[in-house]
Amino acid sequence: MLGAGSLRSLVQLAWMCLFSSVRHGEAKVLEKTFEEWLRYRDECLRRMASEPYPAGLFCNRTFDMYACWPDGSPGTTVNVSCPFYLPWFEKVKHGLVSRRCGTDGQWVTVNGSQPWRDYSQCEDELEVTAEEEGARRLMVSFKVLYTVGYSLSLLTLISALLVLTVCRNLRCTRNYIHANLFASFGLRATSVMVKDALLERRWGVELVQVADWEALLSHEAALGCRAAQVLMQYCILANHYWFLVEAVYLYKLLIGAVFSEKNYYRLYLYLGWGTPVVFVVPWMVAKYLKENAECWALNENMAYWWIIRIPILLASLINLLIFMRILKVILAKLRANQKGYADYKLRLAKATLTLIPLFGIHEVVFIFATDEQTTGILRYVKVFFTLFLNSFQGFLVAVLYCFANKEVTSLSLSLSLPWHLLPGLPTPSRACREGTARDQPLLPPLHGRSSPR
């Protein structure tokens, strides 16, 4: 069995592999360590089989799962070099690990069964271990944060989907698009939590025998988490492209384009759910052929990761351009009506804040701050904001575009529900007949002049 210090360090490496914040060069550290350990064991067994035995009383040569020990003289301490399979071997290659041979010709044990050994010179430096432990704790805190966010978002999104699909008065193209966006958020949250559960199940098994390590690092054991990784990448891409559908649809409403909603809705479905397949399948093939290791969560060759990243960046940039164009239109309309809207700057600010979660514009902040280019504090800041915004965004979108939507509030009023008793609401019978931008929450009326409310 491995020494406690070495086993603890390897377990910390396993934890670090659960998060993408580690450098991509460490992606195969556990697999490589186990391969080196097998090579060390085989060399030890061959050496023990080839060397002659001494005469008289002695402690038998042995491989104790940590180091290779020669025959020992009774009453002496036997020293051997630190095993070369340790990931930090270059730091401790001049160190020694020791065992005592008792006067009775038996190796000294602890509690009558565990071999006693002093491997203090073979442990990783304390400073590095403390740094890795701090990084692990920080990553665990981030995991708790986004798990809470995704769980809250999932519950809210399911409720919003039920409202939009069950209520017949809310069925129209605009709300169908909202429902698909909610579904993409829900699938994304579910895929992330399923992936985490599979990873925890995989790395949480107790490793006692060599067969446990072999099973842990086998390709068969990784099939589940690889499938979850593929599903998660698809859901993330689908989420971004439903952002794009929302942006395109709202832009068409604002510029007053005349088009058939039914014909375009089918195209929206292809764009939102079909486009991700075009990129996820090549990425999956590249990972299987070139980087078929562990759970496909880390990237040794970033060229394969760009297969996923480029369409996300493209959708984000298009959303940003549409976002700026929509704000320009809103500002022009507000200025034209500013006699009736003295607070038009405040309304513009509200419209801006409303559109940001809908289009996912916040992602543009870190669009070029890639994982390879960020280090140290900046890396942790990026990870925190990315995880926080992505996990709680579904909750925010569901609240703004369902529960705060005038159509939903008016329907709740007609059903005598106590939440959202707001004045001046349209009647439920007109809920989906007004297919204009005025139905978007917090956006000002953009077609003709209206009296202030």
Buried (B, 14 or more C-beta within 10 A) or exposed (E): BBBEBBEBBBBBBBBBBBBBBBEBEBBBBBBBBBEBBBEBBEEBEEEBEEEEEEEEEBBBBBBBBBBBBBBBBBEBEBEBBBBEBBBBBEBBEEBBBBBBBBEEBBBBEEEEEEBEBBBEBBBBEEEEBEEBBEBBEBBEEBBEBBBEBBBBBBBBBBBBBEBBBEBEBBBBBBBBBBBBBBBBBBBBBBBBBBBBEBBEEBBEEEBEEBEEBEBBBEEEBBEBBBBBBBBBBBBBBBBBBBBBBBBBBBBBBBEEEEEEBEEBBEEBBEBBBEBBEEBBEEBBEBBEEEBEBBBBBBBBEEEBBBBBBEBBBEBBEBBBEBBEBBBEBBBEBBEEBEEBBEEBEEBBEBBBEBBBBBBBBBBBEBEEBBBEEBEEEEBBEBBBBBBBBBBBBBBBBBBBBBBBBBBBBBBBBBEEEEEBEEEEBBEBEEBBEBBBBBBBBBBBBBEEEEEEE
